């Protein structure tokens, strides 16, 4: 099996699992308990908090653990909207956000908020001047992702942060795909809130965090006990949080080396596809993109058929984002970058990790080439296209 779906999720690193295990078997006490079985958990949670805070240039009191990226995104948007509703009811986001943001924005629209969904260019970049122009006196929140999960484009978060700060507008970034992949510093980015998730960086599933800048007034999303400084109630997922901390420490130690390895493999795969498979288009920005992201559209091919056939050949990839697969609508991200139905429907995302080898990528390129060719041979529009071009597929 060749796993090329690391944007969907990653393999939990063995050292992460090892760090988590004692908190199931030995130190299983409730961190709120006063005896040592509980305080061991509390200590470990706080150590993870310190590690994660240091990784993004925050202080430990600014890190709030959640049950993943979706929860952090929901919290940031719903709570910011509610907390600022006397100041205004206008929110700015983009058309290429994850559904955790977009569906939350739709919910807020039903509650009487107004949302501007910014266009992006052909490469998936948010245009800062358009964002500036969208700001109104009643704008209370801007949410722009750090890196796109489908096409890998890195957004100009730092520039946007500077604008939001100058205007006194809360700024949130969904950094679920960015943490551990590219450097993130909440001071340099001038973000007030940042979401992240452990399972995208070789940590466990179902645990994430929301960074909330020092004095930001933000209501809790979940009410109950006093955990997470009364802002996110519920007994802490101690093993998950410990695993998240271990995963962040591991990712920070190897970030440059890992990114370089992935970039080399990514660029090799892109080159092979562009040289060997006709009628294809690289989606996303060529340079400003996540180190492991390869996203192509192939004309005369159905993305779903491509993914299924590659799956039968032992290659795990996705068409559109994993969270939307099962839905038949073309990806909203590919639509937003201006692809037509055919281009959007014929897309394939392959997201690499440092664990992939050159041989695996060579095999993946070979299998992809033969699969695209096979599927095209069954496509009547491809046959018509060849005829028109004066070629035969025989
Ligand atoms: N935001 C982005 C950009 C993502 O890619 C994902 C997951 O794919 C999420 C949010 C949701 O994170 P989680 O799976 O931890 O809920």
Boltz pocket constraint, residues with backbone or C-beta under 6 A from the ligand:
constraints:
  - pocket:
      binder: B
      contacts: [[A, 7], [A, 8], [A, 67], [A, 68], [A, 69], [A, 70], [A, 71], [A, 73], [A, 98], [A, 100], [A, 145], [A, 147], [A, 148], [A, 149], [A, 174], [A, 176], [A, 177], [A, 196], [A, 197], [A, 198], [A, 206], [A, 207], [A, 208], [A, 323]]
      max_distance: 6.0
